[in-house]
Amino acid sequence: MVSEDSNGGPVGPSPSCPDCQAALDATGRDAVSFLLVDSLTVPVVGCEVHLEQFRLLCGLTADETAKLLSHRPAGGIQCPGCRRADQTLEHPVVQIGHGVAAVLACETHESDVIERFQAGLQARGQLPDGRPL
């Protein structure tokens, strides 16, 4: 978990990806994307490239295709804790190559998404060499 600065942005190791850093520094809803994986709808922040990699890895072990939306989903966020997550003081930042994805969800769903990401990393490691995600 990482602490947030006074503006509510995740604080931790700075990514070397300038687009990820800009997304983390941005304020407002425009910086937030939404990961839809199985029954979860989780707000995430990062650049398009690294969020897409995050989505692919989370989706490797999902029952349904994981999706990434750049707008608030029509059904909204069902979990009350995830809806209020932007008001909490800590959020995990997952390292993806030289970029990051910040997961802005309740503790339970943060954990679920990070476990999916880690399982996706393990599954990717078991794929034959050269197979694209």
C-alpha positions as a Markdown table, in Angstrom:
| # | Residue | x | y | z |
|---|---|---|---|---|
| 1 | Met | 0.0 | 0.0 | 0.0 |
| 2 | Val | 1.1 | 3.5 | -0.6 |
| 3 | Ser | 0.2 | 6.7 | 1.0 |
| 4 | Glu | -1.5 | 9.6 | -0.7 |
| 5 | Asp | -0.3 | 13.1 | -1.0 |
| 6 | Ser | -2.4 | 16.0 | 0.2 |
| 7 | Asn | -4.2 | 16.1 | -3.2 |
| 8 | Gly | -5.3 | 12.4 | -2.8 |
| 9 | Gly | -2.9 | 11.0 | -5.4 |
| 10 | Pro | -1.0 | 7.8 | -4.9 |
| 11 | Val | 2.6 | 8.3 | -3.6 |
| 12 | Gly | 5.3 | 5.7 | -4.0 |
| 13 | Pro | 8.1 | 4.9 | -6.3 |
| 14 | Ser | 7.8 | 7.2 | -9.3 |
| 15 | Pro | 7.3 | 5.3 | -12.6 |
| 16 | Ser | 9.8 | 6.0 | -15.3 |
| 17 | Cys | 6.9 | 6.3 | -17.7 |
| 18 | Pro | 6.0 | 10.0 | -18.1 |
| 19 | Asp | 2.5 | 9.2 | -19.1 |
| 20 | Cys | 1.9 | 7.1 | -16.0 |
| 21 | Gln | 3.4 | 9.9 | -13.8 |
| 22 | Ala | 1.1 | 12.4 | -15.5 |
| 23 | Ala | -1.9 | 10.2 | -14.8 |
| 24 | Leu | -1.0 | 9.8 | -11.2 |
| 25 | Asp | -0.5 | 13.6 | -10.8 |
| 26 | Ala | -3.8 | 14.4 | -12.5 |
| 27 | Thr | -6.8 | 15.4 | -10.5 |
| 28 | Gly | -10.4 | 14.9 | -11.3 |
| 29 | Arg | -12.3 | 12.0 | -12.9 |
| 30 | Asp | -10.7 | 12.3 | -16.3 |
| 31 | Ala | -7.6 | 10.5 | -15.0 |
| 32 | Val | -9.6 | 7.5 | -13.8 |
| 33 | Ser | -10.3 | 4.4 | -16.0 |
| 34 | Phe | -12.4 | 1.5 | -14.9 |
| 35 | Leu | -11.4 | -2.2 | -15.0 |
| 36 | Leu | -14.3 | -4.6 | -15.6 |
| 37 | Val | -13.2 | -8.1 | -14.8 |
| 38 | Asp | -15.8 | -10.8 | -14.1 |
| 39 | Ser | -18.2 | -9.2 | -11.5 |
| 40 | Leu | -15.8 | -6.4 | -10.4 |
| 41 | Thr | -15.8 | -2.8 | -11.6 |
| 42 | Val | -12.7 | -1.2 | -10.2 |
| 43 | Pro | -11.3 | 2.4 | -10.7 |
| 44 | Val | -7.6 | 2.4 | -11.9 |
| 45 | Val | -5.1 | 5.1 | -12.8 |
| 46 | Gly | -2.2 | 4.8 | -15.2 |
| 47 | Cys | -1.3 | 5.5 | -18.8 |
| 48 | Glu | -3.2 | 3.8 | -21.6 |
| 49 | Val | -0.3 | 1.4 | -22.5 |
| 50 | His | 0.3 | 0.2 | -18.9 |
| 51 | Leu | -3.4 | 0.0 | -18.0 |
| 52 | Glu | -3.9 | -2.2 | -21.1 |
| 53 | Gln | -1.1 | -4.5 | -20.0 |
| 54 | Phe | -2.7 | -4.6 | -16.5 |
| 55 | Arg | -6.1 | -5.5 | -18.0 |
| 56 | Leu | -4.6 | -8.3 | -20.1 |
| 57 | Leu | -2.8 | -9.8 | -17.2 |
| 58 | Cys | -5.8 | -9.6 | -14.9 |
| 59 | Gly | -7.9 | -11.1 | -17.7 |
| 60 | Leu | -5.7 | -14.2 | -18.2 |
| 61 | Thr | -7.3 | -15.9 | -15.2 |
| 62 | Ala | -10.8 | -14.4 | -15.5 |
| 63 | Asp | -13.9 | -16.3 | -16.4 |
| 64 | Glu | -15.0 | -13.5 | -18.8 |
| 65 | Thr | -13.0 | -11.0 | -21.0 |
| 66 | Ala | -11.6 | -8.2 | -18.9 |
| 67 | Lys | -12.4 | -4.7 | -20.2 |
| 68 | Leu | -11.0 | -1.3 | -19.6 |
| 69 | Leu | -13.3 | 1.8 | -19.9 |
| 70 | Ser | -12.1 | 5.4 | -20.1 |
| 71 | His | -15.5 | 6.5 | -18.9 |
| 72 | Arg | -17.6 | 5.7 | -15.9 |
| 73 | Pro | -19.6 | 2.5 | -16.6 |
| 74 | Ala | -23.3 | 2.9 | -17.3 |
| 75 | Gly | -24.2 | 0.8 | -14.2 |
| 76 | Gly | -21.8 | 2.7 | -12.1 |
| 77 | Ile | -19.7 | 1.1 | -9.4 |
| 78 | Gln | -21.8 | -1.3 | -7.3 |
| 79 | Cys | -19.5 | -1.6 | -4.3 |
| 80 | Pro | -20.1 | 1.3 | -1.8 |
| 81 | Gly | -16.5 | 1.0 | -0.6 |
| 82 | Cys | -15.1 | 1.2 | -4.1 |
| 83 | Arg | -17.3 | 4.3 | -4.8 |
| 84 | Arg | -15.8 | 6.0 | -1.8 |
| 85 | Ala | -12.2 | 4.7 | -2.4 |
| 86 | Asp | -11.0 | 8.0 | -3.7 |
| 87 | Gln | -11.5 | 9.4 | -0.2 |
| 88 | Thr | -9.2 | 6.9 | 1.5 |
| 89 | Leu | -5.6 | 7.6 | 2.3 |
| 90 | Glu | -3.9 | 4.5 | 0.9 |
| 91 | His | -4.0 | 2.8 | -2.5 |
| 92 | Pro | -1.7 | 0.1 | -4.0 |
| 93 | Val | 0.4 | 1.0 | -7.0 |
| 94 | Val | 1.3 | -2.1 | -9.1 |
| 95 | Gln | 4.5 | -1.9 | -11.1 |
| 96 | Ile | 4.1 | -2.9 | -14.8 |
| 97 | Gly | 7.4 | -2.7 | -16.6 |
| 98 | His | 8.5 | 0.9 | -16.3 |
| 99 | Gly | 4.9 | 2.1 | -15.6 |
| 100 | Val | 2.3 | 1.6 | -13.0 |
| 101 | Ala | -1.4 | 1.0 | -12.3 |
| 102 | Ala | -2.9 | 2.5 | -9.2 |
| 103 | Val | -5.9 | 0.5 | -7.9 |
| 104 | Leu | -8.5 | 2.8 | -6.3 |
| 105 | Ala | -10.9 | 0.4 | -4.7 |
| 106 | Cys | -12.0 | -0.9 | -1.3 |
| 107 | Glu | -9.4 | -3.1 | 0.4 |
| 108 | Thr | -11.3 | -6.3 | -0.5 |
| 109 | His | -11.5 | -5.5 | -4.2 |
| 110 | Glu | -7.9 | -4.1 | -4.3 |
| 111 | Ser | -6.8 | -7.4 | -3.0 |
| 112 | Asp | -8.9 | -9.3 | -5.5 |
| 113 | Val | -7.6 | -7.4 | -8.4 |
| 114 | Ile | -4.0 | -7.6 | -7.3 |
| 115 | Glu | -4.3 | -11.3 | -6.8 |
| 116 | Arg | -5.7 | -11.6 | -10.4 |
| 117 | Phe | -2.8 | -9.6 | -11.7 |
| 118 | Gln | -0.3 | -11.8 | -9.9 |
| 119 | Ala | -2.1 | -14.9 | -11.1 |
| 120 | Gly | -2.0 | -13.5 | -14.6 |
| 121 | Leu | 1.8 | -12.9 | -14.3 |
| 122 | Gln | 2.2 | -16.6 | -13.2 |
| 123 | Ala | 0.0 | -17.8 | -16.1 |
| 124 | Arg | 1.9 | -15.7 | -18.6 |
| 125 | Gly | 5.1 | -17.2 | -17.4 |
| 126 | Gln | 3.6 | -20.7 | -18.3 |
| 127 | Leu | 2.7 | -19.7 | -21.8 |
| 128 | Pro | 5.0 | -20.8 | -24.6 |
| 129 | Asp | 7.7 | -18.3 | -25.6 |
| 130 | Gly | 6.6 | -15.7 | -28.1 |
| 131 | Arg | 2.9 | -16.1 | -27.5 |
| 132 | Pro | 1.4 | -12.6 | -27.3 |
| 133 | Leu | -1.0 | -11.6 | -24.5 |
